[in-house]
């Protein structure tokens, strides 16, 4: 098989021979050098462009790392990208991201390692859509066969659990990683709460079966070998009680998970009901995922919020919030309303109009509401004004968790919030 790569070097004025040698060293196939057949065609006036033609002994794309600002790789007629590391460097060079964030750089390195492992093993672990997954474990029919043949010839690589405070860029980095993956792979990118709603919905349809959770996990594994799950935050006891068995089945079926979270694994579902039944999941998570903390000296969300005026504090904050809410309505009358959220449940909205809603904090975050309710809220309203948000502490931890879930759903739907 032959592959051709074209890239534009960032080193604009480097002598041709030096650039030629550097190109040979930087063109790599999953960490190993490629040996060119036809050599490199370089621009002698500065080597701003080069073309590499080489032969691969395995059917995987290769990556060009370290100095390329844009890369197109064609293998058997399909384009591949070079991975999150090159894309991260490109965005910095294009001034789309700020340089010098060592925390993000370390996280990108972890994502790049996983990217290369997946590219290496894609054919063996069933990532290709046009390749029957059962073929990796012998002959047979889908997930049920894989249950009995639980030892894969090629074990799936460990996933990545990326955690840290808000505004550190976790979601941006995971999305960047996801965008670099081949389109034909069995993969999905979702929010944790949406993922669990999907799981519970499937379980509901399979009630009465011997082990519906195992069947649902098998179906998910058949559809997505790679799961990218944003904002892993366990607040619901119904989720907590099934997570270990669910992910144990998923991992046994060869699924690889990449996830972001605001909380370290040991802090998940802290203080939750029947947490002792949840603890085995933490051990499973640590076994099947690399755990990486991403810190930051900069909260990028806070920078954006400060520029746009989404947060109001101090005397007169409630009045300011109400005026801005009314301005969003553009003269339309407000009134209380009731909206259907999900599975027949209804949510009372104290003030609504023109796609905007307004609540007191206690009306949303001190009530028995969850991700499904907030999901429905933002499906009906593009703007939320939330008044009287308190200072959080140990005395109102449950409300704080519910508030985080609310903000997650707001971000998922790209809605606006005034609070």
C-alpha positions in Angstrom: 0.0 0.0 0.0 1.2 3.5 -0.7 0.5 6.7 1.1 1.1 10.3 0.2 1.3 13.2 2.7 1.5 16.9 2.0 2.3 19.5 4.7 3.3 23.1 5.1 6.3 23.6 7.4 6.3 26.3 10.1 10.1 26.7 9.6 9.9 29.1 6.7 13.6 30.0 6.1 15.4 26.8 6.8 18.1 25.6 4.3 16.8 22.8 2.1 19.2 20.0 3.3 18.4 20.7 7.0 14.7 20.7 6.3 15.1 17.5 4.3 16.7 15.7 7.2 14.2 17.1 9.7 11.3 15.9 7.5 12.7 12.4 7.5 13.0 12.4 11.2 9.6 13.9 11.9 7.5 11.7 9.6 6.5 8.9 11.8 4.2 5.8 11.7 2.8 5.4 15.2 6.1 6.4 16.8 8.3 4.7 14.2 10.1 6.4 11.3 8.9 5.8 7.7 11.4 4.9 5.0 10.7 6.9 1.8 10.7 5.1 -1.5 10.7 8.1 -3.8 12.2 10.5 -1.3 11.0 14.1 -0.5 10.4 16.8 -3.0 11.2 20.0 -1.3 11.1 23.7 -2.1 14.8 24.7 -2.0 13.9 28.4 -1.3 12.9 27.6 2.2 11.2 24.2 2.3 7.8 25.6 3.0 6.2 22.6 1.3 7.2 19.0 0.9 5.7 15.8 -0.4 6.5 12.4 1.0 5.8 9.2 -0.8 6.3 5.9 1.1 5.3 2.3 1.4 3.4 1.0 4.5 3.4 -2.6 5.5 0.3 -2.2 7.6 -3.1 -0.7 6.6 -3.0 2.3 8.8 -2.5 6.0 8.2 0.6 7.8 9.4 1.0 11.1 11.2 3.5 13.9 10.7 4.4 15.5 14.0 6.3 18.3 15.5 6.3 21.1 12.9 3.4 20.9 10.5 0.7 23.6 10.6 -1.7 21.8 8.2 -1.6 18.2 7.0 -3.7 16.2 4.5 -2.9 12.5 4.4 -4.5 10.3 1.8 -4.5 6.5 2.2 -6.5 4.4 -0.3 -8.5 7.4 -1.3 -9.6 8.5 2.2 -8.2 11.6 4.1 -6.8 11.2 7.6 -5.8 13.9 10.0 -2.6 14.0 12.0 -4.1 13.9 15.5 -4.8 16.3 18.3 -1.2 17.4 18.9 -0.7 18.8 15.4 -4.2 20.4 15.5 -3.5 22.0 18.9 -0.2 23.5 17.5 -2.1 24.7 14.4 -4.7 26.5 16.5 -2.0 28.2 18.6 -0.1 29.3 15.4 -3.4 30.6 14.1 -4.0 32.5 17.4 -7.2 30.6 18.0 -5.7 29.4 21.3 -3.4 31.0 23.8 0.1 29.6 23.9 2.1 28.5 27.0 -0.6 26.6 28.8 1.5 23.7 30.1 -1.5 21.9 31.6 -3.3 21.8 28.3 -0.1 20.6 26.6 0.2 17.7 28.9 -3.4 16.7 28.4 -2.9 17.0 24.6 0.1 14.6 24.9 -2.2 12.0 26.6 -4.8 12.4 23.9 -2.2 12.1 21.2 -0.9 8.8 22.7 -4.4 7.4 22.8 -5.0 8.6 19.2 -1.9 6.7 18.0 -2.8 3.6 19.9 -6.3 3.6 18.4 -4.9 4.2 14.9 -2.5 1.3 15.4 -5.2 -1.1 16.7 -8.2 0.1 14.7 -8.5 -2.9 12.5 -8.0 -5.4 15.4 -10.5 -3.9 17.8 -13.4 -3.4 15.4 -13.4 0.4 15.0 -14.0 0.2 11.2 -17.7 0.5 10.3 -17.3 -1.8 7.3 -15.7 -4.5 9.4 -17.9 -6.9 11.4 -17.0 -6.6 15.0 -17.5 -10.3 15.6 -14.6 -11.0 13.3 -12.1 -9.8 15.9 -13.1 -12.6 18.3 -13.7 -15.4 15.8 -16.9 -16.2 13.9 -20.3 -15.7 15.3 -23.1 -13.2 15.8 -22.5 -9.9 17.3 -22.5 -9.0 21.0 -23.9 -12.3 22.2 -21.0 -14.2 20.7 -18.6 -11.7 22.2 -20.1 -12.3 25.6 -19.0 -16.0 25.4 -15.7 -15.1 23.7 -14.7 -12.3 26.1 -10.9 -12.5 25.4 -10.0 -10.4 22.4 -7.0 -11.3 20.3 -5.9 -7.6 20.6 -7.0 -6.0 23.9 -8.4 -2.5 23.4 -6.1 0.3 24.7 -6.9 2.0 27.9 -9.1 5.1 27.6 -8.6 8.5 29.2 -10.4 10.2 32.1 -9.6 13.9 32.0 -10.6 15.8 35.0 -10.1 19.3 36.4 -11.8 22.6 37.3 -14.2 24.5 35.2 -12.8 26.6 32.4 -9.6 24.5 31.9 -10.4 23.5 28.3 -11.3 19.8 28.9 -14.3 19.7 26.6 -12.5 21.7 23.9 -9.6 19.3 24.0 -11.8 16.2 23.8 -13.7 17.6 20.9 -10.5 18.4 19.1 -9.4 14.8 19.6 -12.8 13.5 18.3 -12.7 15.7 15.2 -9.3 14.2 14.3 -10.7 10.6 14.1 -11.6 8.9 10.8 -15.3 9.4 9.9 -15.8 5.7 9.2 -15.0 4.6 12.7 -17.6 3.3 15.2 -17.5 6.2 17.6 -19.9 8.6 19.4 -19.6 11.8 21.3 -22.2 12.6 23.9 -22.9 14.3 27.3 -23.0 12.0 30.3 -26.6 12.8 31.2 -27.8 12.2 27.7 -25.9 9.0 27.6 -27.5 7.7 30.8 -31.0 8.9 29.6 -30.3 6.8 26.5 -29.3 3.8 28.6 -32.4 4.0 30.8 -34.6 4.4 27.8 -33.2 1.2 26.3 -33.5 -0.6 29.6 -37.2 0.4 29.8 -37.8 -1.2 26.3 -36.2 -4.4 27.4 -37.9 -4.9 30.8 -38.7 -8.6 31.5 -35.6 -9.9 29.8 -33.1 -12.0 31.8 -30.3 -9.4 31.9 -31.4 -6.3 30.0 -28.3 -4.3 31.1 -25.9 -6.8 29.5 -28.0 -6.7 26.3 -28.0 -2.9 26.2 -24.2 -2.7 26.8 -23.7 -5.2 24.0 -25.8 -3.1 21.6 -23.9 0.1 22.5 -20.6 -1.7 22.0 -21.8 -2.8 18.6 -22.6 0.7 17.6 -19.6 2.6 19.2 -16.3 1.1 20.0 -15.1 4.5 21.1 -17.2 6.5 23.5 -16.4 10.2 24.2 -18.4 11.3 27.2 -18.4 14.9 28.3 -19.0 16.1 31.9 -19.0 12.8 33.8 -20.9 13.8 36.9 -23.0 11.2 38.9 -25.8 12.8 40.8 -28.6 10.3 40.4 -28.9 7.1 42.5 -30.4 5.3 39.6 -27.3 6.0 37.5 -24.9 5.2 40.4 -26.4 1.7 41.0 -25.9 0.5 37.4 -22.7 2.2 36.3 -20.3 -0.5 37.4 -22.1 -3.4 35.7 -22.8 -1.2 32.6 -19.2 -0.2 32.1 -17.9 -3.6 33.1 -19.9 -5.1 30.2 -18.8 -2.3 27.9 -15.2 -2.7 28.6 -15.4 -6.5 28.3 -16.9 -5.9 24.8 -13.8 -3.9 23.9 -15.2 -0.3 24.3 -12.7 2.5 24.9 -13.9 5.5 26.8 -12.6 9.1 26.8 -14.3 11.3 29.3 -14.1 14.7 30.9 -15.2 15.6 34.4 -14.9 18.3 37.0 -14.2 15.6 39.7 -11.5 13.1 40.4 -12.7 9.5 40.3 -12.6 9.2 44.1 -14.8 12.2 44.4 -17.5 10.9 42.1 -21.0 10.6 43.7 -19.5 11.7 47.0 -22.1 11.8 49.7 -24.6 10.0 47.5 -27.2 7.4 48.6 -25.9 3.9 48.7 -22.4 5.0 47.6 -20.9 1.8 48.8 -22.6 0.1 45.8 -21.0 2.7 43.5 -17.4 2.3 44.7 -16.6 -0.7 42.5 -17.1 1.5 39.5 -14.3 3.7 40.6 -11.9 0.7 40.6 -13.2 -0.3 37.2 -12.6 3.2 35.8 -9.1 3.4 37.1 -8.3 0.0 35.6 -9.6 0.8 32.1 -8.7 4.5 31.8 -5.6 6.6 32.3 -6.6 9.1 34.9 -5.2 12.6 34.1 -5.7 15.8 36.0 -5.7 19.0 34.0 -5.1 22.1 36.1 -5.0 25.7 34.9 -4.1 29.1 36.2 -6.7 30.6 33.8 -10.5 30.0 33.8 -11.3 30.5 30.2 -15.1 30.5 30.9 -14.7 33.2 33.4 -12.8 35.4 30.9 -15.6 35.0 28.4 -18.3 35.6 31.0 -16.6 38.8 32.2 -16.5 40.1 28.7 -20.1 39.4 27.9 -21.8 40.3 31.3 -23.6 37.1 32.2 -22.9 37.2 36.0 -24.3 39.9 38.3 -23.4 40.3 42.0 -24.0 42.7 44.8 -26.8 45.1 45.7 -29.2 45.7 42.8 -28.2 42.4 41.0 -31.7 41.1 41.0 -33.1 44.3 39.5 -30.3 44.4 36.9 -31.1 40.8 36.0 -34.8 41.4 35.7 -34.2 44.4 33.4 -32.0 42.4 31.1 -34.5 39.6 31.1 -37.2 42.0 30.0 -34.9 43.4 27.3 -34.5 39.9 25.9 -38.2 39.7 25.4 -38.3 42.6 23.0 -41.7 43.7 24.3 -43.4 40.3 24.4 -45.6 39.6 27.4 -44.4 37.1 30.0 -46.6 34.6 31.8 -46.3 31.4 33.8 -46.3 28.3 31.7 -45.9 24.5 31.9 -43.7 22.6 29.5 -43.3 18.9 28.9 -39.7 17.9 29.5 -39.2 14.1 29.0 -41.1 10.8 29.4 -44.4 12.7 30.1 -42.9 14.8 33.0 -43.9 18.5 33.2 -42.0 21.5 34.5 -43.6 24.7 35.8 -41.9 27.9 34.5 -42.7 31.0 36.6 -42.0 33.5 33.9 -41.7 32.7 30.2 -41.8 34.5 26.8 -40.0 34.8 23.5 -38.0 31.7 24.2 -36.8 33.0 27.5 -37.4 31.8 31.0 -36.8 33.1 34.5 -36.5 31.2 37.8 -35.5 31.8 41.3 -32.6 29.5 42.3 -34.6 27.4 44.7 -37.3 26.7 42.1 -34.8 24.8 40.0 -31.9 23.6 42.2 -33.7 22.9 45.5 -36.4 20.9 43.9 -36.2 17.1 43.0 -35.2 17.8 39.4 -32.4 16.2 37.4 -30.7 16.2 34.0 -33.8 15.1 32.2 -35.8 18.1 33.4 -33.0 20.5 32.6 -32.6 18.9 29.2 -36.3 19.5 28.5 -36.0 23.1 29.8 -33.3 24.1 27.3 -35.1 22.3 24.5 -38.0 24.8 25.1 -36.0 27.9 26.0 -32.8 29.4 24.6 -32.3 31.8 27.5 -32.5 31.3 31.2 -32.4 34.0 33.9 -31.6 32.5 37.3 -32.0 34.8 40.3 -30.7 34.5 43.9 -27.9 32.0 43.3 -26.3 31.4 46.8 -22.8 30.9 48.0 -22.1 27.2 47.9 -20.8 25.1 50.8 -21.2 21.9 52.7 -24.7 23.0 53.8 -26.2 23.1 50.3 -24.0 20.5 48.5 -27.0 18.8 46.8 -28.2 22.1 45.4 -24.7 22.8 44.1 -24.5 19.4 42.3 -27.9 20.1 40.8 -26.7 23.6 39.7 -23.7 22.0 38.0 -26.0 19.7 36.1 -28.1 22.6 35.1 -25.1 24.5 33.7 -23.9 21.3 31.9 -27.2 21.1 30.1 -27.1 24.8 29.3 -23.6 24.3 27.7 -24.8 21.2 25.9 -27.6 23.1 24.2 -25.5 26.3 23.7 -28.1 28.3 25.5 -27.6 31.6 27.2 -27.8 32.2 30.9 -28.2 35.4 33.0 -27.6 34.9 36.7 
